[in-house]
Structure formats: C-alpha cells, structure tokens
C-alpha cells in the first residue's frame, strides 16, 4: 500500500507542475522523469523493506522526504520556454493562472471542460 501511495503522490506532484507550468518543452525530459520517479518509488520501497521500519513515523518521514525531493527535482529541472525553471518562476512572483492550467490540462489530454478539468481549474486564480 505504501508503494502505491508514494507513487500516486509523486505522480500528482509531477502532473501538478505540468499543469501549472505548461510552457515546458523537451520531450526527452517528459519521457525520462516519470521513469526516474517510478524507479525512485521502487527503490524507496526496497530501502524501507531492508530497514524493516514497520508502520512508524520514520517510514512516513522517508516518504515525505522522497516526495519533497521529487518536487525539488521537477521544480528546478523542468525545461521551460522562458529558460527559467518553475520554482524559479514561482520565487520571482510568477503565479500560474487558469489559462495556464487550461493549457496544461490539454497537454495531459484532460478535457478542461470535463468534471475533473473544472475541479482542477478551480484551484487556480483567474
């Protein structure tokens, strides 16, 4: 269960960056990073098995640290047309809007006018 939870959350982090900052390019990057994340999730699961952590707080701490590492990795390495990584843009005050999210959803082949698309678009300011 922990493997699935970590994989889903890491995938949501990656998808969130793709939706919020859709001006990314670099097809090789977007083909490689999901496999890197999946490998990291499996590696983390094996690491937790080797340490035999059980269900304690350390296990969740390791998962949280991994998810933070995924966010930093994607946030500082995802190529953008502007030449600035998403977290750098965020630090400079550039916030994603609904128009950006609409383009990002289309990039992920999600209908922005569908129920999921409308829910995601509500998370972004006009």
Backbone torsions as a table, in degrees:
resi	resn	phi	psi	omega
1	UNK	NA	-39.1	-179.2
2	UNK	-65.1	-34.6	178.2
3	UNK	-63.1	-45.5	-179.2
4	UNK	-66.7	-43.8	-179.8
5	UNK	-59.4	-46.7	-179.3
6	UNK	-65.8	-40.3	179.7
7	UNK	-65.0	-42.6	-179.7
8	UNK	-66.2	-44.6	-179.8
9	UNK	-65.4	-40.4	177.1
10	UNK	-65.4	-39.6	176.4
11	UNK	-63.9	-37.9	177.2
12	UNK	-66.4	-35.8	176.4
13	UNK	-63.3	-48.0	179.1
14	UNK	-61.5	-47.0	-179.9
15	UNK	-63.6	-35.7	177.7
16	UNK	-61.8	-41.3	177.0
17	UNK	-67.5	-38.5	179.3
18	UNK	-65.8	-38.4	179.3
19	UNK	-72.7	-45.3	-175.3
20	UNK	-72.4	-32.0	-178.8
21	UNK	-126.7	76.7	-172.4
22	UNK	-79.8	-2.7	-177.5
23	UNK	-82.7	16.5	179.6
24	UNK	-71.8	152.8	174.7
25	UNK	-136.0	-179.2	-177.9
26	UNK	96.2	80.0	-177.3
27	UNK	-59.9	-37.0	180.0
28	UNK	-62.3	-39.2	178.4
29	UNK	-60.1	-47.8	-176.5
30	UNK	-74.6	-10.7	172.3
31	UNK	-92.3	-30.3	-175.0
32	UNK	-85.8	-42.4	-173.2
33	UNK	-61.2	-42.7	177.1
34	UNK	-59.6	-36.1	176.6
35	UNK	-69.8	-35.8	176.4
36	UNK	-64.6	-42.3	177.9
37	UNK	-64.4	-44.9	179.5
38	UNK	-61.7	-41.4	176.8
39	UNK	-63.6	-38.4	177.4
40	UNK	-65.2	-38.9	178.5
41	UNK	-63.8	-45.2	179.3
42	UNK	-65.4	-42.8	177.8
43	UNK	-61.1	-40.3	177.3
44	UNK	-64.7	-39.4	178.3
45	UNK	-63.3	-43.5	177.8
46	UNK	-64.9	-40.4	179.7
47	UNK	-61.4	-43.1	178.9
48	UNK	-67.3	-34.8	176.9
49	UNK	-66.3	-42.2	-179.5
50	UNK	-63.0	-42.0	179.7
51	UNK	-76.6	-16.8	-179.7
52	UNK	52.1	61.4	-174.5
53	UNK	-78.9	-20.7	-177.6
54	UNK	75.4	-136.4	-176.7
55	UNK	-116.6	24.4	-174.4
56	UNK	-79.0	-178.6	-178.2
57	UNK	-69.3	-27.6	179.9
58	UNK	-63.7	-36.5	178.2
59	UNK	-61.5	-46.5	179.1
60	UNK	-69.7	-31.6	175.5
61	UNK	-63.7	-41.8	176.9
62	UNK	-63.9	-41.1	178.2
63	UNK	-63.9	-42.5	179.1
64	UNK	-64.4	-41.8	178.4
65	UNK	-62.9	-39.9	178.3
66	UNK	-64.4	-44.1	-179.9
67	UNK	-64.9	-37.1	175.3
68	UNK	-64.6	-39.4	177.9
69	UNK	-64.7	-38.5	176.8
70	UNK	-62.9	-44.6	180.0
71	UNK	-62.1	-42.3	179.6
72	UNK	-69.3	-42.7	179.4
73	UNK	-59.0	-52.7	-178.4
74	UNK	-68.4	-41.0	-177.3
75	UNK	-65.3	-29.2	-178.9
76	UNK	-105.7	-4.7	-179.0
77	UNK	-119.0	-12.4	-177.3
78	UNK	-68.0	118.6	-177.6
79	UNK	-68.8	139.4	178.5
80	UNK	-125.6	155.1	178.2
81	UNK	-64.0	-29.1	179.9
82	UNK	-74.4	-15.2	-178.6
83	UNK	88.1	-2.6	179.9
84	UNK	-111.2	135.1	179.8
85	UNK	-66.8	156.2	-178.7
86	UNK	-54.8	-44.2	-179.6
87	UNK	-69.2	-29.3	174.4
88	UNK	-68.2	-42.1	176.5
89	UNK	-61.8	-42.0	179.5
90	UNK	-61.9	-42.6	-179.6
91	UNK	-65.3	-29.2	178.8
92	UNK	-83.8	-1.3	175.7
93	UNK	100.4	0.9	178.5
94	UNK	-79.3	115.6	-179.8
95	UNK	-108.7	138.3	178.5
96	UNK	-67.7	145.2	-179.7
97	UNK	-112.6	179.2	177.7
98	UNK	-64.5	-33.2	178.4
99	UNK	-64.5	-41.4	176.5
100	UNK	-62.9	-45.1	-179.3
101	UNK	-63.7	-37.4	178.2
102	UNK	-61.4	-44.6	178.0
103	UNK	-65.2	-39.2	179.3
104	UNK	-65.4	-39.5	177.5
105	UNK	-65.2	-40.3	177.5
106	UNK	-63.3	-35.7	178.8
107	UNK	-64.4	-33.5	178.1
108	UNK	-88.2	6.6	-179.5
109	UNK	62.6	36.9	174.5
110	UNK	-108.4	130.5	-179.2
111	UNK	-69.3	116.0	-179.9
112	UNK	-63.6	-21.7	-179.8
113	UNK	-94.4	-1.1	176.7
114	UNK	-79.0	177.6	-176.8
115	UNK	-64.7	-42.5	178.7
116	UNK	-67.1	-43.8	179.8
117	UNK	-61.5	-42.7	179.0
118	UNK	-64.0	-39.4	178.3
119	UNK	-62.2	-45.0	-178.9
120	UNK	-66.9	-40.6	-178.7
121	UNK	-64.1	-29.5	178.6
122	UNK	-66.4	-19.8	-179.2
123	UNK	-76.3	-13.7	-175.3
124	UNK	-110.0	145.7	177.4
125	UNK	-75.3	160.0	176.8
126	UNK	-67.2	NA	NA
